[in-house]
Amino acid sequence: MTRAGLVMAGLVALGACTSDPGFTPVGGVREISSAEAASCSYVSDFRMKPGVYGPLAGQGLSYARNKVMSDARDAGANAIIFDAVAPGADVYEVHAVAYRC
């Protein structure tokens, strides 16, 4: 395969990845506090395990949070509360409660 062909194949592969909602910020859903949720309607709970740990843990956590927010939006939510995580603690599961406000 020529160099141009390899570059084109790489760009196509990268383009396919960017349509995954986990790789991009989610519009239409905002994080709220539990006090703000008092005036909202419960939609559902969402959970996801990050796919990577160790040196890539930050990217895995970001991906999981974006996917949870995307799933919440698809279920009709426009607000979400993620479980609190202690700074520096490893996260093995992302859990959030979604609301419609």
N, C-alpha and C positions, 0 to 999 in steps of 0.2 A: 504494500500500500504506500502511496506517495505521502510526502510530508503534508501536502495540502489536504489529502484525504483524511489523514489522522487528525488534523486540526478541525476539519469539518465534523468528523465523528465525535470529537470531544465537545464541540459546541452543541451538537444535537443532544448528546447525553446530558450536558449541563442544563439545557433548556427544558428537558423532560423533568428534571429534578425541581425546577423552580415552580412548577405548577402544584407541587405538594404543599398543602397549607401549613405544614410544620416548619417550612423554611422561610416563611414570610410572616410579618406581623398581621394580626387579624383586626380588621376594621369592624365597627359596629358592636363590639363587646368591650366593656371597660371594667377594670377592677374596682370594687367598692369595699367599704368597711361593713362590719356586721350591723352597725347602727343604721347605715343607709339601707340595708336589706330589710329592715323592719317594715318599710312601706312598699315592698316589692312582693311579687308572687313567685313562689318556688317553681322551678322548672325541672331540675334533675341534678343528680350527683354524677361527676365524671372522674374517671381514674385512668392513668396511663403510666406505664413503667418506662423511664428513659432507656433508650436503646444502647447507650454507651456510658462507660464510667471511666475513672482514672483521669488521664490528661484531657480527655474530651468530655468530661462530665458537664461542663458549662454549656457546651453545644447540645448535648443530649437533653439537659434540663430545659433549655430554651425551646428546643424542638417539641418536647412533650407538652410544655405550657401552651405553645401556639396551637398544637393539635387539639388540646382540651378546649381552648377558646373557640376554635373553628367548629368543633362538635357541638359546643354549647350554642353557638350562633345558629347552626343548622337545626337545633331543637327548638329555636324560638326565643332564646335568652339574649339579653343585651347587657347583662351585668354578671360578674362572677367574683367569688371569694375563694382564693387559694388557701390551703392550709398553711399556717406559719411554719417556717423552717429556721432553725437556729443557724446563725452565721457560721459557715465553715463545716456544717454537718453534711454528710452524704445523703442524697435523696434517692431512695429506691422506688418511690411511687409518688406521682403527682396526683393530688386529690383536690377537687374544687366543687363548690356548690354553685349552680347557675340559677339566675333569677331573671324575671322580666319586670322592668321598672317603668 
